[in-house]
Amino acid sequence: MRTRVKITKLVLIALVGAAFVQTADSQTGKAPVVELRGANSTSANDAPDRLKTLRAAATALGMVRWSDIGAGTVRLPGVDVVTTMELWGSGTTYGPGQPNKAGASLPAFKTEYHAAIAYNPPAMRVEMTRTSADAQGGAAQHTIEVVREKYAWDESEIGAGLVPGKGLAAPALAAVNSRLLRLWILPYGIVKAALAAGDKTTVSVENGATVITFPLSGQLAGVMVKATLDTKNLVTKVETRTDNPGMGDMVTETEYSDYADHGEIPTDVISPGHVVQKQNGRPFLDIRMKMVDGNNPYQVFPVPENVKKAAAH
């Protein structure tokens, strides 16, 4: 059945995707189509290098499908097949809290990690079960953090707040930007957002490595992204910064490694097997992925009514 879902998904994308790579117009949700070979550029010297680099990065991740029609020279441009995804992993997360003594690390927690993502509209749900990593142990902490476009909320259970009597959904509007950032600094988000940035995206070489630099837009305007590629054109490091002193949680450094097809059913879309992230210079998470599901097109993130009302005020 899952194989059939995979095939159906790819066929639908090929039919209705208009044969273009989909990227977000801004990090708020509109998703026009942007041709991977497309214009959106006024610099004759810069465009070939930039588009060639982004195409190589997309191809390395397996997020683009290329097709020919018939036996002639008619060719479909690339189709972005990464629209929804689920990830499972385990490892260590840090904080919140204070170090036990000066110079010590933040409190560490053994963590079971589960994330569901979508790019149209942009949304992400991160579910974590955490227990103290020290000898004292302690009760497990279970959190579910959700974001969709301009809304953010915490759930007591998945889908909480949608049906009366089924869990609680607590608005967390102050966390919208930091949660959206998680989505766009994933390797797939890097390619999509760099394409959407058009001429504002630059490609350079630092210490022999290819570096892609671009600004985010919409709600994340003011955040600059710097992504480093390895010799296989895979995203290995992502750094974000901002000049806004009130956005300290937007200053991040994430390292990706151990890329492979982690799907239970192979999809040719590869994902990092190890993710290490710092936030504002401090350790934030260190997760090893167990499984990634890129076959399920039914990831949805409906916004509870009480969260909409809170945002309206």
LOTI-273792 format. One record per residue (C-alpha): x, y, z; residue in three letters. Coordinates in steps of 0.001 Angstrom, whole numbers, padded with zeros to 6 digits, always signed. Example, Ala and Ser with C-alpha at 12.3 -4.5 7.8 and 13.67 -1.06 7.14 Angstrom:
<sites>
+012300-004500+007800Ala+013670-001060+007140Ser
</sites>
This chain:
<sites>
+000000+000000+000000Met+002828+002445+000850Arg+004488+001728-002485Thr+001209+002585-004212Arg+001020+005836-002231Val+004556+006696-003342Lys+003807+006063-007002Ile+000531+007977-006803Thr+002281+010935-005204Lys+004926+011161-007906Leu+002369+010830-010691Val+000221+013595-009206Leu+003217+015882-008822Ile+004203+015274-012438Ala+000687+016063-013634Leu-000161+019113-011579Val+003265+020481-010680Gly+003379+022366-014005Ala+006852+020940-014457Ala+008506+023474-012214Phe+010431+023441-008954Val+008140+024863-006261Gln+009682+027287-003819Thr+008143+029637-001297Ala+007707+033229-002404Asp+008407+034181+001170Ser+008700+032303+004411Gln+005009+033061+005020Thr+003322+030558+002783Gly+002699+031634-000797Lys+004226+029100-003136Ala+004604+030215-006725Pro+006549+028122-009174Val+010155+028957-009967Val+011909+027331-012887Glu+015208+025819-011818Leu+016617+026948-015120Arg+014575+030129-014817Gly+015404+033766-015342Ala+014750+035708-012106Asn+018284+037018-012676Ser+019782+040157-014109Thr+023445+039233-013740Ser+024792+037357-016738Ala+028025+036526-014941Asn+026494+035352-011672Asp+023341+033517-012808Ala+024928+030426-014405Pro+027040+029680-011322Asp+024178+030280-008932Arg+021579+028215-010784Leu+024085+025473-011553Lys+024994+025251-007855Thr+021375+025149-006702Leu+020514+022537-009299Arg+023455+020419-008126Ala+022349+020753-004486Ala+018753+019794-005343Ala+019909+016816-007399Thr+022270+015636-004648Ala+019366+015506-002196Leu+017199+013642-004711Gly+014484+016272-004333Met+014098+016898-008067Val+012748+014597-010765Arg+013760+015053-014393Trp+011696+013631-017272Ser+011634+013398-021064Asp+008464+013340-023156Ile+008435+010988-026117Gly+011491+010364-028239Ala+012036+013974-029309Gly+013804+016866-027689Thr+010863+017995-025523Val+011956+017998-021891Arg+010190+018712-018618Leu+012015+020988-016191Pro+012610+019626-012714Gly+009780+018856-010297Val+010333+019305-006563Asp+009018+016145-004869Val+009775+017210-001292Val+006550+018753-000056Thr+005871+016758+003131Thr+008056+014531+005284Met+008261+012810+008671Glu+011446+012209+010640Leu+012177+010068+013694Trp+015358+010144+015730Gly+016904+010119+019180Ser+019763+011827+020923Gly+020300+014789+023213Thr+018678+018186+023568Thr+019771+020996+025889Tyr+018020+023476+028162Gly+015976+025329+029002Pro+017589+026178+032297Gly+020923+027295+033632Gln+024227+025437+033944Pro+024793+023791+037301Asn+028033+025763+037678Lys+029933+028491+035869Ala+031402+027281+032593Gly+029284+024126+032551Ala+026970+023086+029736Ser+023229+023612+029790Leu+021101+020808+031277Pro+021080+017824+028889Ala+018124+015559+028161Phe+017903+012190+026474Lys+015410+012810+023716Thr+013095+010884+021426Glu+012445+013124+018454Tyr+009625+013119+015888His+009017+015874+013341Ala+006479+016346+010565Ala+007095+019027+007960Ile+005329+020626+005012Ala+006420+023370+002644Tyr+003130+024413+001035Asn+001975+026028+003215Pro+005065+026079+005454Pro+004397+024141+008647Ala+006215+021936+011123Met+005315+019866+014173Arg+008114+018791+016532Val+007273+016199+019175Glu+009868+015394+021822Met+009957+013159+024882Thr+012832+014169+027118Arg+014333+012684+030273Thr+017235+014083+032239Ser+020594+012741+031097Ala+022131+012955+034579Asp+022148+010194+037131Ala+019109+011571+038958Gln+016816+010874+036036Gly+013364+012304+036615Gly+009967+012249+034996Ala+009779+012385+031226Ala+008802+015695+029620Gln+006586+015444+026546His+006212+018490+024302Thr+004571+019102+020914Ile+005496+022387+019228Glu+003667+023416+016049Val+003949+026238+013556Val+001999+027031+010414Arg+002556+030292+008560Glu+001860+033083+011094Lys+000521+030767+013809Tyr+002361+028833+016513Ala+000963+026731+019309Trp+001729+023899+021738Asp-000356+020730+021769Glu-001075+018397+024666Ser-001560+015691+022025Glu-001326+015673+018247Ile-004385+017422+016849Gly-005291+018983+020184Ala-007831+021797+020165Gly-009514+020839+016908Leu-012308+018783+018461Val-013997+019875+021706Pro-012716+017818+024595Gly-009714+016472+022676Lys-006602+017939+024265Gly-005449+021512+024692Leu-003834+023846+022174Ala-001954+026727+023807Ala-001074+029709+021587Pro+002688+030343+021367Ala+002739+033287+018979Leu+006099+034580+020205Ala+007685+031387+018882Ala+006448+031698+015280Val+009718+032910+013784Asn+012055+030524+015588Ser+009850+027554+014664Arg+009575+028622+011016Leu+013351+028921+010920Leu+013676+025231+011812Arg+011839+024388+008598Leu+013834+026625+006273Trp+017288+025591+007521Ile+016659+021935+006748Leu+018650+020968+003617Pro+015481+020952+001454Tyr+014437+024343+002831Gly+017862+025745+001965Ile+017432+024907-001729Val+013846+026185-001840Lys+014591+029438-000017Ala+017792+030110-001978Ala+015842+029746-005226Leu+013108+032033-003932Ala+015680+034697-003031Ala+016620+035012-006733Gly+019383+037529-007420Asp+019874+038067-003689Lys+021405+034585-003493Thr+025172+034504-003987Thr+027607+031633-004435Val+031222+031799-003297Ser+034105+029551-002314Val+035513+029542+001212Glu+038409+027294+002202Asn+037761+025230-000921Gly+034067+024670-000122Ala+031053+026050-002014Thr+029021+028500+000080Val+025483+029712-000679Ile+024384+032936+001028Thr+020916+034465+000879Phe+018370+036426+002934Pro+015111+034997+004167Leu+011969+037015+003574Ser+008465+037634+004865Gly+008236+037035+008599Gln+011898+036015+008639Leu+013139+039145+006881Ala+016388+040314+008428Gly+017773+036786+008794Val+020748+035891+006598Met+021552+032264+005791Val+024948+030825+004918Lys+024968+027188+003733Ala+028139+025209+003052Thr+028189+022315+000575Leu+030592+019364+000515Asp+032217+017843-002563Thr+028997+015891-003240Lys+026962+019125-003207Asn+025222+018146+000036Leu+024433+020780+002658Val+026787+020112+005581Thr+026573+023335+007568Lys+023975+026093+007886Val+024534+029320+009780Glu+021904+031989+010366Thr+022442+035462+011756Arg+020558+038699+012237Thr+021468+042248+013199Asp+018342+042467+015342Asn+019458+042074+019000Pro+015942+041009+019937Gly+016147+037925+017703Met+018872+035983+019510Gly+017047+032702+018959Asp+017477+033248+015196Met+021279+032973+015464Val+021915+029301+014795Thr+024583+026924+013552Glu+023548+023489+012287Thr+025742+020660+011006Glu+024397+017833+008828Tyr+026213+014563+008153Ser+025766+010830+007447Asp+023443+011370+004476Tyr+021542+008321+003214Ala+018106+007196+002090Asp+016635+006615+005552His+013214+005656+004286Gly+011606+002346+005212Glu+010723+002273+001513Ile+013566+003715-000619Pro+012585+006982-002308Thr+015903+008242-003742Asp+015462+011294-001495Val+018357+011320+000937Ile+018444+012961+004339Ser+021072+013638+007005Pro+021484+010907+009573Gly+023081+013187+012158His+022012+016724+013055Val+023911+018910+015540Val+022612+022401+016261Gln+023624+025401+018334Lys+021337+028320+019112Gln+022858+031677+019975Asn+026195+029915+020504Gly+024872+027271+022915Arg+024226+023565+022234Pro+020588+023019+021295Phe+020263+019473+019962Leu+022274+016467+018792Asp+019989+013979+017055Ile+020647+010804+015044Arg+017850+009976+012650Met+016329+006489+012741Lys+013853+006802+009868Met+012529+009338+007391Val+009211+008993+005553Asp+008891+011054+002400Gly+006011+008948+001052Asn+003126+010292+003104Asn+001410+013214+001350Pro-001211+013567+004085Tyr+000651+015725+006595Gln-001785+018476+007587Val-001539+021235+010176Phe-005001+022764+010798Pro-004908+025775+013091Val-007128+025557+016193Pro-009732+028322+016463Glu-008420+029609+019796Asn-004965+030060+018221Val-006483+032050+015323Lys-008349+034262+017795Lys-005183+034857+019816Ala-003311+035873+016663Ala-006113+038244+015650Ala-005622+040192+018890His
</sites>
